[in-house]
Amino acid sequence: MDNRSETRTFLSSRRARLTPERAGLPAWGTNRRVTGLRRGEVAMLAGVSVEYYTRLERGNLSGVSDSVLDAVARALQLDETEHAHLLDLARTANTTPGRVRRRPAQSGVRPGVIRILESMGTPAYVRNNRFDVLAANPLGRALYAEVWAAATGVPNTARSAFLDPRARQFWVDWERIARDCAGALRIQAGKNPYDRELSNLIGELSTRSDEFRTWWAEHDVHVHSHGVKRLRHAVIGTLDLSFEAMELPEGLTLIAYSAEPGTPSADALKLLESWSVTEQPSVAG
């Protein structure tokens, strides 16, 4: 990912969505030639010169202090996730490319993490920053049975969401899930701009999915930390599940699902457990 291009389009897209009214500025006249705020208005709100802000929006974050970035974030009314993404872009801009540690692709999960997965009585799996599913417990694999069935190699939940037609049936709120997925990938691209496999995945999704290409161009960002997902399992029906995403070392994430006790979804998970025993899925991805 080109850092300057990403910075330029991210800042300009955030400026374009912010109206003078929302920013607390008077909207003089009706013939504004820009969508959203002008660069000069953002500069004034951030307490920097127009020339300096223009330099930032042209993609040059080299040497910019955190205090200036914080001021720009306030001026553009960035949320916590967007603010963190801007800081990631600045860190990349201030790091010599040759000195950036290129993290090798994770091909396995530590035995201790596997044991934790096996001991959990709820669906769970481990993925890397490219959304490759590297390990899952039997309930996790049973829950995502269609993802494994469609995979030709290591299952990838982003590829499944955008390229497998069955995903639109599996995820009741498919558009929200897919949009969040695109936003989460953009966060990872900001943190790992020299990850070739991640860039290849984004390129593949951009080429093969009109929706991904459209949402990627919007430059929205999303942190996949917790929430509720509604899915329609082919065997046990519809479930409403809460999920928690827990960060592990080496860029891995453990994601676990649970159901509110006493609900139909909790009963459905018991059926899923019985089905997973019958299917006897493997723990390793």
Rosetta blueprint (number, residue, H / E / L):
1 M L
2 D L
3 N H
4 R H
5 S H
6 E H
7 T H
8 R H
9 T H
10 F H
11 L H
12 S H
13 S H
14 R H
15 R H
16 A H
17 R L
18 L L
19 T L
20 P H
21 E H
22 R H
23 A H
24 G L
25 L L
26 P L
27 A L
28 W L
29 G L
30 T L
31 N L
32 R L
33 R L
34 V L
35 T L
36 G L
37 L L
38 R L
39 R H
40 G H
41 E H
42 V H
43 A H
44 M H
45 L H
46 A H
47 G L
48 V L
49 S L
50 V H
51 E H
52 Y H
53 Y H
54 T H
55 R H
56 L H
57 E H
58 R L
59 G L
60 N L
61 L L
62 S L
63 G L
64 V L
65 S L
66 D H
67 S H
68 V H
69 L H
70 D H
71 A H
72 V H
73 A H
74 R H
75 A H
76 L L
77 Q L
78 L L
79 D L
80 E H
81 T H
82 E H
83 H H
84 A H
85 H H
86 L H
87 L H
88 D H
89 L H
90 A H
91 R H
92 T H
93 A H
94 N L
95 T L
96 T L
97 P H
98 G H
99 R H
100 V L
101 R L
102 R L
103 R L
104 P L
105 A L
106 Q L
107 S L
108 G L
109 V L
110 R L
111 P H
112 G H
113 V H
114 I H
115 R H
116 I H
117 L H
118 E H
119 S H
120 M L
121 G L
122 T L
123 P L
124 A E
125 Y E
126 V E
127 R E
128 N L
129 N L
130 R L
131 F L
132 D E
133 V E
134 L E
135 A E
136 A E
137 N L
138 P H
139 L H
140 G H
141 R H
142 A H
143 L H
144 Y L
145 A H
146 E H
147 V H
148 W H
149 A H
150 A H
151 A L
152 T L
153 G L
154 V L
155 P L
156 N E
157 T H
158 A H
159 R H
160 S H
161 A H
162 F H
163 L H
164 D L
165 P L
166 R L
167 A H
168 R H
169 Q H
170 F H
171 W E
172 V L
173 D L
174 W H
175 E H
176 R H
177 I H
178 A H
179 R H
180 D H
181 C H
182 A H
183 G H
184 A H
185 L H
186 R H
187 I H
188 Q H
189 A H
190 G H
191 K H
192 N L
193 P L
194 Y L
195 D L
196 R H
197 E H
198 L H
199 S H
200 N H
201 L H
202 I H
203 G H
204 E H
205 L H
206 S H
207 T H
208 R H
209 S L
210 D H
211 E H
212 F H
213 R H
214 T H
215 W H
216 W H
217 A L
218 E L
219 H L
220 D L
221 V L
222 H L
223 V L
224 H L
225 S L
226 H E
227 G E
228 V E
229 K E
230 R E
231 L E
232 R E
233 H E
234 A L
235 V L
236 I L
237 G E
238 T E
239 L E
240 D E
241 L E
242 S E
243 F E
244 E E
245 A E
246 M E
247 E E
248 L L
249 P H
250 E H
251 G H
252 L L
253 T E
254 L E
255 I E
256 A E
257 Y E
258 S E
259 A L
260 E L
261 P L
262 G L
263 T L
264 P H
265 S H
266 A H
267 D H
268 A H
269 L H
270 K H
271 L H
272 L H
273 E H
274 S H
275 W H
276 S H
277 V H
278 T H
279 E H
280 Q L
281 P L
282 S L
283 V L
284 A E
285 G L
